[in-house]
Amino acid sequence: MEISELQKTVDQWITGTGGGYFSPLTNTAVLAEETGEVARIMARRYGDQVAKPGDKSDLADELADVMWVVTAIANQTGIDLTEAIKKNIEKKNQRDTDRFNCRQ
């Protein structure tokens, strides 16, 4: 799925099935919540914490939730994520060309 198609799909679901967008501030809180769920899984799967018995965490699903909310925020604030990501990659390529040479 292309990013533009994702933005359209999320918009259609939110404005149809979902009954409308939450406020941008509420969506920011939802993004923090979903990011916390990703962090919890990462801490238990790759960090020092141990999952509780019966924990059925789904990292892929939680990452998709984060993408959904980011897409919703982009939609309601008029951001074309395809263009934003292209510009962000250009910025990183210019700014960080020699930044990580010490890792090689």
Phi and psi in degrees as a GROMACS rama.xvg file:
@    title "Ramachandran Plot"
@    xaxis  label "Phi"
@    yaxis  label "Psi"
@TYPE xy
-71.8241  155.705  GLU-2
-61.8526  -40.3621  ILE-3
-62.7763  -36.6103  SER-4
-68.0972  -38.5162  GLU-5
-59.5139  -46.3554  LEU-6
-60.7123  -41.5481  GLN-7
-66.2787  -43.0923  LYS-8
-63.2228  -45.6846  THR-9
-62.0535  -44.0666  VAL-10
-61.8424  -44.7043  ASP-11
-62.8911  -40.5229  GLN-12
-67.7335  -45.8049  TRP-13
-64.7216  -43.6713  ILE-14
-78.4359  -15.6971  THR-15
-104.068  -88.4917  GLY-16
-58.0922  -41.1069  THR-17
-77.6201  -13.0314  GLY-18
80.7273  5.8508  GLY-19
122.426  163.241  GLY-20
-74.4679  143.18  TYR-21
-70.2691  165.587  PHE-22
-64.671  155.859  SER-23
-55.866  -37.0606  PRO-24
-66.9584  -42.4922  LEU-25
-62.4761  -42.9348  THR-26
-63.4047  -31.7692  ASN-27
-65.6746  -40.6745  THR-28
-65.6515  -39.9814  ALA-29
-63.6952  -39.4326  VAL-30
-61.7072  -42.492  LEU-31
-62.3723  -41.0396  ALA-32
-62.6164  -47.724  GLU-33
-66.3711  -37.8672  GLU-34
-63.5805  -37.4541  THR-35
-63.5996  -35.978  GLY-36
-67.7482  -37.9305  GLU-37
-63.2628  -44.8264  VAL-38
-61.0995  -40.4374  ALA-39
-60.6665  -46.3194  ARG-40
-62.711  -44.3904  ILE-41
-63.4902  -40.7694  MET-42
-64.3886  -33.8929  ALA-43
-85.6203  -32.893  ARG-44
-85.4541  -38.2264  ARG-45
-120.453  -7.36943  TYR-46
-107.221  -155.213  GLY-47
-91.9443  -10.8375  ASP-48
-79.5054  160.179  GLN-49
-117.707  134.566  VAL-50
-67.6446  150.102  ALA-51
-72.4243  151.362  LYS-52
-56.0647  135.696  PRO-53
82.835  0.804475  GLY-54
-63.3809  122.39  ASP-55
-116.335  52.5601  LYS-56
-65.8046  138.646  SER-57
-121.839  96.7086  ASP-58
-59.012  -43.6768  LEU-59
-58.8229  -43.1995  ALA-60
-65.6626  -41.4583  ASP-61
-67.8014  -38.5719  GLU-62
-63.9369  -38.6377  LEU-63
-64.0224  -37.8434  ALA-64
-60.8196  -42.638  ASP-65
-61.4864  -46.0848  VAL-66
-62.2888  -38.9725  MET-67
-58.9666  -49.796  TRP-68
-68.326  -40.1381  VAL-69
-59.4995  -42.4723  VAL-70
-64.1152  -41.8784  THR-71
-61.6131  -44.1353  ALA-72
-62.8344  -42.8572  ILE-73
-60.7593  -45.1517  ALA-74
-59.4497  -48.8999  ASN-75
-76.0978  -12.2088  GLN-76
-109.15  7.0198  THR-77
75.8458  27.1536  GLY-78
-97.3594  128.591  ILE-79
-86.6244  105.981  ASP-80
-63.956  -31.3646  LEU-81
-60.0052  -49.1255  THR-82
-67.259  -39.9147  GLU-83
-62.2724  -41.6444  ALA-84
-69.0657  -41.4942  ILE-85
-57.5163  -47.3946  LYS-86
-63.2512  -38.4769  LYS-87
-66.0066  -40.0052  ASN-88
-66.2364  -41.9994  ILE-89
-58.9274  -44.5007  GLU-90
-59.7199  -46.9469  LYS-91
-64.2671  -39.5208  LYS-92
-64.0463  -37.1776  ASN-93
-76.4235  -46.0379  GLN-94
-73.9082  -36.5393  ARG-95
-110.524  18.917  ASP-96
-51.8195  -44.5299  THR-97
-110.587  4.17412  ASP-98
-62.9611  -36.5183  ARG-99
-108.509  19.0423  PHE-100
-61.1154  -25.178  ASN-101
-67.2495  -16.1949  CYS-102
-81.2397  -14.4564  ARG-103
